[in-house]
């Protein structure tokens, strides 16, 4: 049975999950950010079945997150490169890493460390307000209904919990 599309749900999270919500996809994106771009390298690194990898890469391509470029002509082989839309997923992955490092890392510590090129220091993803730069958390934000928000499948009750639209 094919999975249900979530793109009909009036929710940016649901729509994002249609593009990147499959189990292997965040790991494929991680590998692409690290610099693995060839199908066989991705397959070997992840230990993923070829058909599953091909399907996940096709979904990423269909959503404009990766593009392909031929690197060999006989036989034709392509590498997978992140688009601007794909590179914009970087904060999502860093937040998953930060959460996993905080709550799921083994006793020896996190399996990888993110180092900021400009200062040379190990760092982690944080969420800050793009307007004032202050840290954001579940305790200091409220959701308001946006201009595209309305009741529908997947949002029948949540809209009632949101503050009125900000003008």
N, C-alpha and C positions, 0 to 999 in steps of 0.2 A: 504494500500500500504506500503510495507516495506521501511525503510529508505535506501538511497543510501550509499554504502560503500565509505569511503573517503580514504581508504588505497591505492588506485590506484593513488592518487594525490602525486606528488613528493614534499612533504612538511611534515616536522616533526610535524607541528601544526595539519594538517589534519589527519595524522596517529594517533596522540595523541587523537584527538577528537573521533576517532573510539573507542578508549578504555575507555575514561572518559568523553566524551562530552554530555552524556545524562543528562537531567535536574536534576535528583535526585542523580547522581553519586558523585559529590563533597560533598554533605551532608552525604552520606553513608560513604565516606572516612573520613570526619570530625569525625563522630561517632566512626569509627574504630580507629582513632588516639587517641581519648579520652578514649577508652577502652571498648566500647560496641562491643561485638563480636557475640552475639547470635541473630538469625533471629528475634525472637519475640521481643527482646529488641530494635533492629533496627526499626522494624515495628512500635512498640508503640511510640518510641521517635519521629520518623519522621511523623507518621500518614499516611504512604504510604500504598497503596494496596499491598497485599501479592504477587500477580502475578507480579506487577511492580518491587517490591524489589527482588523477585527471579530472574527475567530477568536481572536486573542490577548486582546482585551478580554473576550470571553466566557469564556475559560479563567480569567482573573483574577477575573471575577465569580463563576464556579462555585466557585472556591476561597476565596471570601470576602475577596479582597484588594482589590477595588474594589466600589463600589456605584454604581448609577445614580440620577440625579435629573433630572426633566424641568425644562428651563429655557425651553421653548417648547412651545405646545400645538397650533399649526396651521401646518405639520405638527409632530407631536411630535418633539422632539429632546431628547436626554439628554446630561448631562455625566457624567464618570467621576470619582469621588472615592475616595481611599484610605480604607479602613477602618482600625481599630486594627491588624488583622492586616497590612494593607498597609504602614502606617507603621512597623511592626516590622521591615520589610525594609530600613529606612534603613541600619543598620550593614553589611548585605551590600553595598549599592551603594557606600558610602563605602570599603569595603575593595577593591572592584573598581577604584574611582577611584585609590586610593592605589597599588595594584599597577601600574596602567597608567601613572600619572604617574612612577613609579620606573623602569619597564622599557620603556615604549613611547612616552613623550612625544617629540615632535619636538625639533629643536635650539633652537627658540624657547621651549620650555617647555610646561607643561601647558595644555590648552585651557580649563580652568576652575579656579577656586580656591574652596575651601570656606572661608567665614569664619564664625567662631563669634560669634553675636550678643552674648553676654555680655561677652567680652573684646575683640571687634573684631579679633582676630588671624586670619591665614590658618592653617589647620590641616589635618590629614589623619587618616584613620581609623587607629586602633591597636587591638590586641586586648589586653585586660587581664583578669586573673582577677577575676570578680565577687565573690569572697570576700575577697581581700587587696589587690586593686588593682595587683599586680605585672604587668609586661609578660609576655605569653605568646608563645612561638615554637615552631616545630617541634622545637627542641632542648631545651625544658624542660617538655614535657607528654607524657603517655602516654594511650593509649586503653584504657579498661576496658569490658568487656561490661556493658551496661545491663540493667535488669530486663526490657525487651522484646526483648532480643537473642537470636537463635538462628540456626542454620544454615538456609539456604534459597537460593533463586535469587538470585544476585548477592552472596551472603555465604558461600559454601562454604568459603573458606580464610581470610578476613580475621579471623574470630572466633578462630582458633588463634593469631593474632599479638597479640591483646589480652590484657591482664592480667586476672586473675580479677575478678569483680564486687566492687565496693567496697560494704561494708555500712553 
